[in-house]
């Protein structure tokens, strides 16, 4: 992160009160990802993930450390297994780093971290052209989902994810998602952002309604990619 961006983020945090806004907890906590063997040559992608000091420059987190998972496409998150989703194309907007988002992409390596109040990671494709094509497709999905309420139902619960404030730029897109548990009315607000840098898709979710913070973290990670290639 440049000094100018760091100052901007700190100022925004002070002005807006950027501690995560969480009302209830309708989503069950994700299982901690198991340690996996990274594909040969994939060690570089772990360096795209910010350490706790870098993350704290952008977002006030309750985590003490960051231990990213590094692996391949099979290690992507699958938090919706068995769920019925009313609009599959909105999965990329309502949840980060889902296997169902990237299942048709030629994913080489992945690295991501899952914290109590944030999930963020990088997905590497074979080329910058492939990454740009996928990013453009996902941006169109986010735009199509703007203003929609997506219903996720399983045997035990029903969640409604309302997507709003989609803002697309040439290399990143952001949105706000409000997830409501139908049975209790409890709500979680998250800021989502997606970016593209070289052959990597950067995917970020923060437990805050302030999308500028998710964008700042996405840009920090995007800036790391060219130097690591």
Backbone as CSV, one residue per row, in Angstrom:
resi,resn,N_x,N_y,N_z,CA_x,CA_y,CA_z,C_x,C_y,C_z
1,UNK,0.840,-1.187,0.000,0.000,0.000,0.000,0.877,1.239,0.000
2,UNK,0.572,2.212,-0.844,1.317,3.446,-0.853,1.010,4.241,0.399
3,UNK,1.905,5.191,0.730,1.687,6.009,1.914,0.399,6.811,1.782
4,UNK,0.138,7.290,0.548,-1.058,8.084,0.337,-2.318,7.262,0.580
5,UNK,-2.335,5.986,0.063,-3.489,5.133,0.253,-3.650,4.767,1.716
6,UNK,-2.534,4.513,2.408,-2.605,4.170,3.815,-3.219,5.301,4.622
7,UNK,-2.810,6.525,4.334,-3.356,7.687,5.040,-4.839,7.815,4.767
8,UNK,-5.232,7.590,3.499,-6.629,7.693,3.127,-7.460,6.671,3.875
9,UNK,-6.967,5.434,3.966,-7.706,4.387,4.645,-7.852,4.680,6.124
10,UNK,-6.760,5.132,6.762,-6.817,5.467,8.180,-7.814,6.584,8.419
11,UNK,-7.790,7.594,7.548,-8.731,8.701,7.694,-10.165,8.221,7.550
12,UNK,-10.401,7.331,6.608,-11.731,6.793,6.408,-12.175,6.003,7.623
13,UNK,-11.262,5.230,8.194,-11.589,4.432,9.365,-11.988,5.315,10.536
14,UNK,-11.267,6.412,10.741,-11.571,7.324,11.836,-12.903,8.005,11.608
15,UNK,-13.130,8.428,10.370,-14.340,9.175,10.060,-15.579,8.310,10.131
16,UNK,-15.470,7.041,9.738,-16.658,6.210,9.579,-16.860,5.213,10.705
17,UNK,-15.833,5.036,11.550,-15.964,4.035,12.593,-15.964,2.642,12.009
18,UNK,-14.812,2.152,11.621,-14.758,0.991,10.746,-14.672,-0.338,11.470
19,UNK,-14.971,-0.392,12.740,-15.049,-1.707,13.363,-16.153,-2.488,12.688
20,UNK,-16.004,-3.795,12.516,-17.008,-4.582,11.808,-18.378,-4.436,12.439
21,UNK,-19.427,-4.262,11.611,-20.792,-4.150,12.072,-21.458,-5.497,11.901
22,UNK,-21.757,-6.166,13.006,-22.341,-7.489,12.948,-23.585,-7.491,13.824
23,UNK,-24.723,-7.852,13.247,-25.944,-7.985,13.992,-26.327,-9.451,13.976
24,UNK,-26.069,-10.139,15.092,-26.337,-11.561,15.119,-25.303,-12.333,14.324
25,UNK,-25.555,-13.610,14.163,-24.614,-14.449,13.427,-25.360,-15.593,12.750
26,UNK,-26.186,-15.267,11.717,-26.965,-16.318,11.093,-26.145,-17.337,10.330
27,UNK,-24.941,-16.971,9.881,-24.135,-17.928,9.124,-23.266,-18.734,10.067
28,UNK,-23.319,-20.035,9.934,-22.460,-20.883,10.757,-21.015,-20.603,10.421
29,UNK,-20.166,-20.629,11.439,-18.750,-20.346,11.212,-18.156,-21.377,10.269
30,UNK,-17.315,-20.916,9.350,-16.659,-21.832,8.419,-15.682,-22.718,9.166
31,UNK,-15.589,-23.965,8.752,-14.570,-24.833,9.315,-13.202,-24.316,8.924
32,UNK,-12.257,-24.394,9.834,-10.902,-23.970,9.506,-10.359,-24.848,8.392
33,UNK,-9.804,-24.250,7.347,-9.326,-25.061,6.227,-8.147,-25.941,6.636
34,UNK,-8.161,-27.155,6.135,-7.078,-28.082,6.452,-5.829,-27.687,5.682
35,UNK,-4.673,-27.993,6.248,-3.425,-27.745,5.547,-3.352,-28.649,4.326
36,UNK,-3.013,-28.066,3.191,-2.936,-28.849,1.963,-1.584,-28.645,1.323
37,UNK,-1.246,-29.538,0.424,0.005,-29.415,-0.308,-0.190,-28.496,-1.497
38,UNK,0.606,-27.458,-1.584,0.511,-26.524,-2.703,1.056,-27.168,-3.969
39,UNK,0.502,-26.799,-5.120,1.061,-27.284,-6.384,2.499,-26.812,-6.541
40,UNK,3.314,-27.530,-7.295,4.700,-27.112,-7.505,4.770,-25.684,-8.048
41,UNK,5.612,-24.869,-7.446,5.789,-23.505,-7.918,4.750,-22.532,-7.423
42,UNK,3.845,-22.970,-6.537,2.744,-22.103,-6.116,3.067,-21.283,-4.870
43,UNK,4.264,-21.431,-4.329,4.591,-20.746,-3.088,4.430,-19.236,-3.204
44,UNK,4.686,-18.677,-4.381,4.596,-17.229,-4.574,3.221,-16.683,-4.232
45,UNK,2.164,-17.449,-4.481,0.820,-16.903,-4.321,0.496,-16.626,-2.856
46,UNK,1.147,-17.338,-1.944,0.924,-17.085,-0.523,1.359,-15.681,-0.143
47,UNK,2.343,-15.132,-0.872,2.840,-13.795,-0.563,1.872,-12.696,-0.982
48,UNK,0.841,-13.041,-1.763,-0.192,-12.062,-2.101,-1.071,-11.781,-0.884
49,UNK,-1.175,-12.748,0.020,-2.018,-12.602,1.199,-1.354,-11.648,2.194
50,UNK,-2.065,-10.634,2.669,-1.453,-9.703,3.631,-1.183,-10.382,4.962
51,UNK,-0.151,-9.904,5.647,0.045,-10.373,7.009,-0.849,-9.537,7.933
52,UNK,-0.823,-9.848,9.221,-1.750,-9.200,10.149,-1.485,-7.700,10.253
53,UNK,-0.222,-7.292,10.114,0.103,-5.863,10.175,-0.483,-5.129,8.979
54,UNK,-0.337,-5.712,7.789,-0.893,-5.087,6.590,-2.411,-5.040,6.657
55,UNK,-3.021,-6.122,7.094,-4.477,-6.138,7.196,-4.974,-5.078,8.167
56,UNK,-4.260,-4.913,9.269,-4.678,-3.952,10.282,-4.578,-2.513,9.810
57,UNK,-3.806,-2.269,8.760,-3.753,-0.926,8.186,-5.051,-0.573,7.475
58,UNK,-5.801,-1.594,7.103,-7.031,-1.396,6.341,-8.269,-1.665,7.170
59,UNK,-8.219,-2.686,8.029,-9.424,-3.219,8.647,-9.135,-3.616,10.083
60,UNK,-10.011,-3.234,10.996,-9.855,-3.594,12.393,-10.349,-5.017,12.601
61,UNK,-9.420,-5.934,12.790,-9.765,-7.343,12.891,-9.549,-7.863,14.303
62,UNK,-10.288,-8.896,14.648,-10.105,-9.532,15.948,-9.054,-10.635,15.899
63,UNK,-8.538,-10.938,14.713,-7.560,-12.020,14.573,-6.190,-11.591,15.093
64,UNK,-5.429,-12.565,15.575,-4.072,-12.311,16.052,-3.018,-12.641,15.004
65,UNK,-3.367,-13.490,14.050,-2.399,-13.930,13.061,-3.156,-14.385,11.818
66,UNK,-2.430,-14.518,10.711,-3.014,-14.987,9.461,-2.196,-16.173,8.975
67,UNK,-2.853,-17.289,8.774,-2.194,-18.499,8.302,-2.928,-18.965,7.051
68,UNK,-2.525,-18.487,5.873,-3.305,-18.781,4.662,-3.193,-20.233,4.223
69,UNK,-4.252,-20.704,3.598,-4.226,-21.977,2.907,-3.667,-21.744,1.513
70,UNK,-2.792,-22.626,1.055,-2.261,-22.569,-0.305,-2.513,-23.920,-0.958
71,UNK,-3.151,-23.914,-2.122,-3.466,-25.171,-2.767,-3.904,-24.990,-4.201
72,UNK,-4.824,-25.843,-4.638,-5.310,-25.784,-6.012,-6.824,-25.608,-6.009
73,UNK,-7.467,-25.823,-7.164,-8.897,-25.560,-7.291,-9.731,-26.371,-6.308
74,UNK,-9.258,-27.560,-5.960,-10.022,-28.409,-5.040,-10.081,-27.832,-3.632
75,UNK,-9.217,-26.855,-3.339,-9.180,-26.258,-2.010,-10.042,-25.005,-1.882
76,UNK,-10.693,-24.592,-2.968,-11.599,-23.456,-2.875,-12.725,-23.760,-1.894
77,UNK,-13.323,-22.719,-1.366,-14.370,-22.878,-0.361,-15.631,-23.500,-0.972
78,UNK,-16.325,-24.293,-0.161,-17.582,-24.891,-0.590,-18.573,-24.772,0.563
79,UNK,-18.898,-23.534,0.922,-19.762,-23.282,2.072,-21.233,-23.493,1.745
80,UNK,-21.566,-23.683,0.470,-22.969,-23.825,0.076,-23.300,-25.244,-0.357
81,UNK,-22.478,-26.199,0.021,-22.719,-27.577,-0.386,-24.082,-28.038,0.119
82,UNK,-24.898,-28.550,-0.784,-26.228,-29.006,-0.421,-27.285,-27.926,-0.381
83,UNK,-26.880,-26.646,-0.500,-27.845,-25.555,-0.461,-28.538,-25.381,-1.808
84,UNK,-29.787,-24.954,-1.778,-30.489,-24.513,-2.966,-30.367,-22.995,-3.032
85,UNK,-29.821,-22.493,-4.131,-29.603,-21.057,-4.293,-30.526,-20.557,-5.398
86,UNK,-31.287,-19.508,-5.093,-32.301,-19.052,-6.041,-31.704,-18.466,-7.314
87,UNK,-30.467,-17.988,-7.250,-29.835,-17.393,-8.431,-28.350,-17.726,-8.398
88,UNK,-27.956,-18.780,-9.104,-26.572,-19.249,-9.058,-25.565,-18.204,-9.516
89,UNK,-25.943,-17.344,-10.462,-24.980,-16.380,-10.966,-24.616,-15.335,-9.908
90,UNK,-25.390,-15.260,-8.832,-25.086,-14.296,-7.776,-24.173,-14.865,-6.698
91,UNK,-23.820,-16.143,-6.799,-22.936,-16.738,-5.791,-21.613,-15.979,-5.721
92,UNK,-21.091,-15.568,-6.873,-19.807,-14.860,-6.869,-19.882,-13.542,-6.116
93,UNK,-21.070,-12.940,-6.046,-21.223,-11.665,-5.345,-21.463,-11.850,-3.855
94,UNK,-22.201,-12.886,-3.484,-22.596,-13.007,-2.074,-21.583,-13.760,-1.225
95,UNK,-20.649,-14.492,-1.850,-19.690,-15.264,-1.060,-18.351,-15.345,-1.782
96,UNK,-17.245,-15.171,-1.058,-15.926,-15.151,-1.696,-15.340,-16.536,-1.913
97,UNK,-14.587,-16.666,-2.996,-13.711,-17.822,-3.221,-14.459,-19.146,-3.193
98,UNK,-15.684,-19.140,-3.721,-16.491,-20.354,-3.751,-16.119,-21.228,-4.945
99,UNK,-16.104,-22.532,-4.714,-15.813,-23.472,-5.783,-16.810,-23.341,-6.931
100,UNK,-18.072,-23.043,-6.593,-19.096,-22.917,-7.622,-18.915,-21.676,-8.486
101,UNK,-18.139,-20.711,-8.026,-17.817,-19.536,-8.842,-16.746,-19.862,-9.867
102,UNK,-15.772,-20.668,-9.470,-14.594,-20.917,-10.303,-14.584,-22.311,-10.933
103,UNK,-15.708,-23.041,-10.861,-15.666,-24.443,-11.283,-15.437,-24.620,-12.774
104,UNK,-15.689,-23.605,-13.580,-15.451,-23.718,-15.016,-14.179,-22.987,-15.458
105,UNK,-13.437,-22.472,-14.519,-12.209,-21.740,-14.838,-10.999,-22.661,-14.685
106,UNK,-9.963,-22.458,-15.509,-8.753,-23.284,-15.411,-7.840,-22.791,-14.284
107,UNK,-8.237,-23.037,-13.054,-7.511,-22.532,-11.892,-6.210,-23.300,-11.702
108,UNK,-5.105,-22.574,-11.544,-3.802,-23.186,-11.277,-3.521,-23.287,-9.781
109,UNK,-3.570,-22.151,-9.095,-3.280,-22.123,-7.664,-4.259,-21.197,-6.954
110,UNK,-4.427,-21.444,-5.670,-5.233,-20.560,-4.833,-4.518,-20.348,-3.514
111,UNK,-4.775,-19.205,-2.915,-4.321,-18.935,-1.551,-5.359,-18.038,-0.908
112,UNK,-5.762,-18.370,0.306,-6.730,-17.509,0.978,-6.657,-17.707,2.481
113,UNK,-7.221,-16.738,3.182,-7.295,-16.788,4.638,-8.741,-16.578,5.055
114,UNK,-9.171,-17.336,6.046,-10.515,-17.192,6.600,-10.384,-16.823,8.065
115,UNK,-10.835,-15.610,8.412,-10.798,-15.100,9.770,-12.228,-14.953,10.281
116,UNK,-12.428,-14.720,11.570,-13.796,-14.542,12.065,-14.531,-13.373,11.413
117,UNK,-13.781,-12.367,10.970,-14.420,-11.161,10.442,-13.974,-10.808,9.026
118,UNK,-13.329,-11.728,8.340,-12.854,-11.447,6.986,-12.467,-12.742,6.279
119,UNK,-12.635,-12.730,4.971,-12.126,-13.790,4.109,-11.540,-13.119,2.875
120,UNK,-10.317,-13.491,2.494,-9.689,-12.837,1.354,-8.667,-13.785,0.745
121,UNK,-8.505,-13.687,-0.579,-7.573,-14.592,-1.215,-7.312,-14.251,-2.664
122,UNK,-6.503,-15.093,-3.294,-6.111,-14.913,-4.685,-6.281,-16.236,-5.419
123,UNK,-6.746,-16.151,-6.651,-6.919,-17.310,-7.513,-6.098,-17.073,-8.773
124,UNK,-5.129,-17.925,-9.043,-4.245,-17.760,-10.197,-4.732,-18.617,-11.359
125,UNK,-4.805,-18.011,-12.538,-5.176,-18.690,-13.769,-3.948,-18.795,-14.667
126,UNK,-4.033,-19.538,-15.779,-2.839,-19.750,-16.608,-2.281,-18.496,-17.254
127,UNK,-3.101,-17.462,-17.456,-2.615,-16.269,-18.142,-3.414,-15.052,-17.704
128,UNK,-2.848,-13.879,-17.977,-3.556,-12.632,-17.690,-4.826,-12.521,-18.526
129,UNK,-4.794,-13.041,-19.739,-5.973,-12.989,-20.605,-7.114,-13.806,-20.009
130,UNK,-6.791,-15.000,-19.507,-7.812,-15.829,-18.878,-8.384,-15.132,-17.634
131,UNK,-7.511,-14.521,-16.842,-7.972,-13.837,-15.634,-8.868,-12.656,-15.981
132,UNK,-8.483,-11.878,-16.988,-9.297,-10.732,-17.398,-10.655,-11.188,-17.910
133,UNK,-10.689,-12.256,-18.687,-11.952,-12.759,-19.215,-12.882,-13.200,-18.090
134,UNK,-12.330,-13.917,-17.114,-13.139,-14.354,-15.982,-13.608,-13.160,-15.168
135,UNK,-12.721,-12.213,-14.922,-13.089,-11.025,-14.153,-14.245,-10.287,-14.827
136,UNK,-14.149,-10.081,-16.134,-15.212,-9.379,-16.851,-16.542,-10.120,-16.738
137,UNK,-16.504,-11.443,-16.793,-17.718,-12.235,-16.632,-18.319,-12.060,-15.242
138,UNK,-17.456,-12.086,-14.223,-17.933,-11.936,-12.852,-18.487,-10.547,-12.606
139,UNK,-17.869,-9.539,-13.187,-18.386,-8.169,-13.040,-19.804,-8.074,-13.606
140,UNK,-20.035,-8.685,-14.749,-21.382,-8.670,-15.324,-22.366,-9.402,-14.421
141,UNK,-21.924,-10.470,-13.779,-22.795,-11.162,-12.835,-23.138,-10.262,-11.654
142,UNK,-22.144,-9.570,-11.114,-22.399,-8.665,-9.995,-23.385,-7.575,-10.398
143,UNK,-23.200,-7.008,-11.574,-24.115,-5.967,-12.031,-25.541,-6.499,-12.142
144,UNK,-25.679,-7.710,-12.680,-26.999,-8.300,-12.839,-27.659,-8.592,-11.489
145,UNK,-26.842,-8.799,-10.457,-27.366,-9.128,-9.126,-27.624,-7.901,-8.267
146,UNK,-27.226,-6.738,-8.720,-27.415,-5.511,-7.946,-28.908,-5.285,-7.702
147,UNK,-29.286,-5.152,-6.442,-30.687,-4.949,-6.091,-31.477,-6.229,-5.892
148,UNK,-30.852,-7.382,-6.084,-31.556,-8.649,-5.941,-31.422,-9.215,-4.526
149,UNK,-32.397,-9.999,-4.143,-32.348,-10.769,-2.904,-32.203,-12.234,-3.277
150,UNK,-31.106,-12.834,-2.869,-30.790,-14.213,-3.227,-31.120,-15.113,-2.037
151,UNK,-31.943,-16.125,-2.267,-32.366,-17.029,-1.201,-31.497,-18.279,-1.217
152,UNK,-30.916,-18.602,-0.063,-30.131,-19.826,0.099,-30.833,-20.700,1.132
153,UNK,-31.212,-21.878,0.744,-31.981,-22.746,1.632,-31.314,-24.104,1.756
154,UNK,-31.259,-24.603,2.990,-30.810,-25.960,3.256,-31.869,-26.624,4.132
155,UNK,-31.562,-27.799,4.605,-32.515,-28.514,5.448,-32.757,-27.778,6.768
156,UNK,-31.742,-27.031,7.246,-31.818,-26.447,8.587,-32.012,-24.942,8.628
157,UNK,-31.824,-24.243,7.534,-31.915,-22.782,7.596,-32.237,-22.209,6.224
158,UNK,-32.676,-20.952,6.249,-32.842,-20.170,5.029,-32.234,-18.798,5.260
159,UNK,-31.355,-18.385,4.356,-30.729,-17.067,4.407,-31.160,-16.276,3.182
160,UNK,-31.295,-14.990,3.363,-31.573,-14.098,2.243,-30.415,-13.115,2.145
161,UNK,-29.739,-13.101,0.996,-28.599,-12.212,0.772,-29.024,-11.108,-0.190
162,UNK,-29.054,-9.884,0.302,-29.432,-8.741,-0.522,-28.177,-8.041,-1.020
163,UNK,-28.023,-7.967,-2.337,-26.850,-7.360,-2.963,-27.198,-5.929,-3.362
164,UNK,-26.305,-4.991,-3.033,-26.562,-3.591,-3.388,-25.250,-2.852,-3.605
165,UNK,-25.364,-1.641,-4.106,-24.228,-0.708,-4.234,-23.093,-1.283,-5.076
166,UNK,-23.425,-2.028,-6.122,-22.387,-2.547,-7.007,-21.744,-1.387,-7.756
167,UNK,-20.422,-1.314,-7.677,-19.667,-0.225,-8.300,-18.487,-0.835,-9.040
168,UNK,-18.528,-0.811,-10.365,-17.499,-1.454,-11.185,-16.535,-0.434,-11.764
169,UNK,-15.248,-0.724,-11.610,-14.164,0.061,-12.194,-13.385,-0.856,-13.151
170,UNK,-12.427,-0.317,-13.905,-11.730,-1.173,-14.878,-11.087,-2.424,-14.289
171,UNK,-10.518,-2.333,-13.075,-9.785,-3.469,-12.519,-10.363,-4.013,-11.219
172,UNK,-11.453,-3.451,-10.731,-12.073,-3.993,-9.525,-13.545,-3.621,-9.480
173,UNK,-14.287,-4.363,-8.680,-15.711,-4.109,-8.487,-16.004,-4.310,-7.005
174,UNK,-16.947,-3.531,-6.470,-17.297,-3.650,-5.062,-18.808,-3.721,-4.903
175,UNK,-19.238,-4.188,-3.738,-20.664,-4.291,-3.440,-20.838,-4.414,-1.934
176,UNK,-22.063,-4.235,-1.493,-22.447,-4.481,-0.103,-23.484,-5.591,-0.109
177,UNK,-23.320,-6.564,0.792,-24.265,-7.674,0.913,-24.800,-7.695,2.341
178,UNK,-26.124,-7.741,2.471,-26.757,-7.875,3.781,-27.421,-9.242,3.834
179,UNK,-26.930,-10.084,4.724,-27.457,-11.433,4.874,-28.402,-11.480,6.070
180,UNK,-29.603,-11.978,5.853,-30.614,-12.063,6.904,-31.023,-13.512,7.111
181,UNK,-31.066,-13.936,8.355,-31.568,-15.262,8.693,-33.088,-15.183,8.764
182,UNK,-33.757,-15.950,7.921,-35.213,-15.847,7.838,-35.897,-16.193,9.154
183,UNK,-35.358,-17.131,9.892,-36.023,-17.596,11.111,-35.930,-16.602,12.257
184,UNK,-34.847,-15.827,12.306,-34.626,-14.917,13.437,-34.606,-13.443,13.055
185,UNK,-34.405,-13.155,11.788,-34.288,-11.754,11.368,-32.928,-11.153,11.647
186,UNK,-32.000,-11.924,12.211,-30.661,-11.398,12.481,-29.937,-11.132,11.168
187,UNK,-29.066,-10.107,11.169,-28.446,-9.643,9.941,-26.938,-9.514,10.088
188,UNK,-26.226,-9.783,8.998,-24.789,-9.509,8.899,-24.568,-8.687,7.637
189,UNK,-23.851,-7.598,7.791,-23.490,-6.764,6.650,-22.034,-7.018,6.272
190,UNK,-21.793,-7.219,4.991,-20.432,-7.442,4.529,-20.128,-6.561,3.327
191,UNK,-18.867,-6.184,3.225,-18.375,-5.470,2.050,-17.627,-6.454,1.182
192,UNK,-17.939,-6.453,-0.111,-17.320,-7.379,-1.054,-16.528,-6.592,-2.088
193,UNK,-15.432,-7.171,-2.523,-14.650,-6.573,-3.613,-13.941,-7.678,-4.370
194,UNK,-13.778,-7.432,-5.659,-13.118,-8.376,-6.554,-12.202,-7.563,-7.458
195,UNK,-10.978,-8.052,-7.675,-10.037,-7.337,-8.528,-9.274,-8.284,-9.432
196,UNK,-8.631,-7.730,-10.449,-7.802,-8.536,-11.345,-6.443,-7.863,-11.491
197,UNK,-5.383,-8.663,-11.378,-4.009,-8.192,-11.553,-3.201,-9.305,-12.189
198,UNK,-2.629,-9.023,-13.343,-1.907,-10.054,-14.092,-2.811,-11.281,-14.273
199,UNK,-2.375,-12.452,-13.822,-3.171,-13.666,-13.992,-3.971,-14.030,-12.753
200,UNK,-4.171,-13.079,-11.851,-4.818,-13.371,-10.570,-6.141,-12.630,-10.402
201,UNK,-7.109,-13.347,-9.853,-8.337,-12.748,-9.353,-8.191,-12.605,-7.844
202,UNK,-8.401,-11.410,-7.331,-8.375,-11.148,-5.890,-9.815,-11.067,-5.408
203,UNK,-10.130,-11.768,-4.322,-11.507,-11.864,-3.827,-11.507,-11.550,-2.333
204,UNK,-12.341,-10.568,-1.924,-12.303,-10.058,-0.549,-13.718,-9.934,0.009
205,UNK,-13.878,-10.361,1.254,-15.099,-10.107,2.014,-14.707,-9.634,3.407
206,UNK,-15.262,-8.498,3.846,-15.017,-7.977,5.187,-16.346,-7.797,5.899
207,UNK,-16.367,-8.080,7.192,-17.584,-7.887,7.975,-17.712,-6.415,8.357
208,UNK,-18.107,-5.631,7.404,-18.342,-4.196,7.557,-19.195,-3.768,6.388
209,UNK,-20.028,-2.740,6.540,-20.803,-2.250,5.400,-20.059,-1.234,4.549
210,UNK,-18.786,-0.996,4.860,-18.026,0.058,4.181,-17.212,-0.565,3.051
211,UNK,-17.733,-0.465,1.833,-17.100,-1.140,0.702,-15.726,-0.567,0.383
212,UNK,-15.458,0.697,0.747,-14.151,1.289,0.476,-13.032,0.525,1.173
213,UNK,-13.317,-0.104,2.304,-12.296,-0.880,3.007,-11.981,-2.166,2.249
214,UNK,-13.012,-2.821,1.722,-12.775,-4.021,0.916,-11.997,-3.678,-0.349
215,UNK,-12.296,-2.533,-0.942,-11.559,-2.084,-2.128,-10.097,-1.823,-1.774
216,UNK,-9.852,-1.174,-0.637,-8.479,-0.866,-0.234,-7.663,-2.142,-0.041
217,UNK,-8.260,-3.164,0.588,-7.546,-4.425,0.775,-7.316,-5.119,-0.565
218,UNK,-8.315,-5.082,-1.427,-8.169,-5.673,-2.757,-7.028,-5.019,-3.522
219,UNK,-6.963,-3.698,-3.491,-5.900,-2.985,-4.201,-4.531,-3.273,-3.593
220,UNK,-4.468,-3.414,-2.279,-3.199,-3.772,-1.643,-2.703,-5.113,-2.172
221,UNK,-3.611,-6.093,-2.255,-3.226,-7.415,-2.736,-2.911,-7.391,-4.229
222,UNK,-3.678,-6.639,-5.002,-3.415,-6.518,-6.438,-2.015,-5.967,-6.695
223,UNK,-1.596,-4.992,-5.879,-0.296,-4.365,-6.062,0.856,-5.328,-5.845
224,UNK,0.623,-6.390,-5.056,1.673,-7.360,-4.781,1.925,-8.317,-5.949
225,UNK,0.926,-8.514,-6.785,1.004,-9.584,-7.782,2.118,-9.406,-8.801
226,UNK,2.250,-8.242,-9.473,3.301,-8.146,-10.498,4.709,-8.403,-9.985
227,UNK,4.969,-7.968,-8.762,6.331,-8.131,-8.222,6.652,-9.584,-7.912
228,UNK,5.631,-10.423,-7.764,5.845,-11.812,-7.384,5.922,-12.750,-8.567
229,UNK,5.533,-12.284,-9.747,5.490,-13.158,-10.921,6.908,-13.489,-11.412
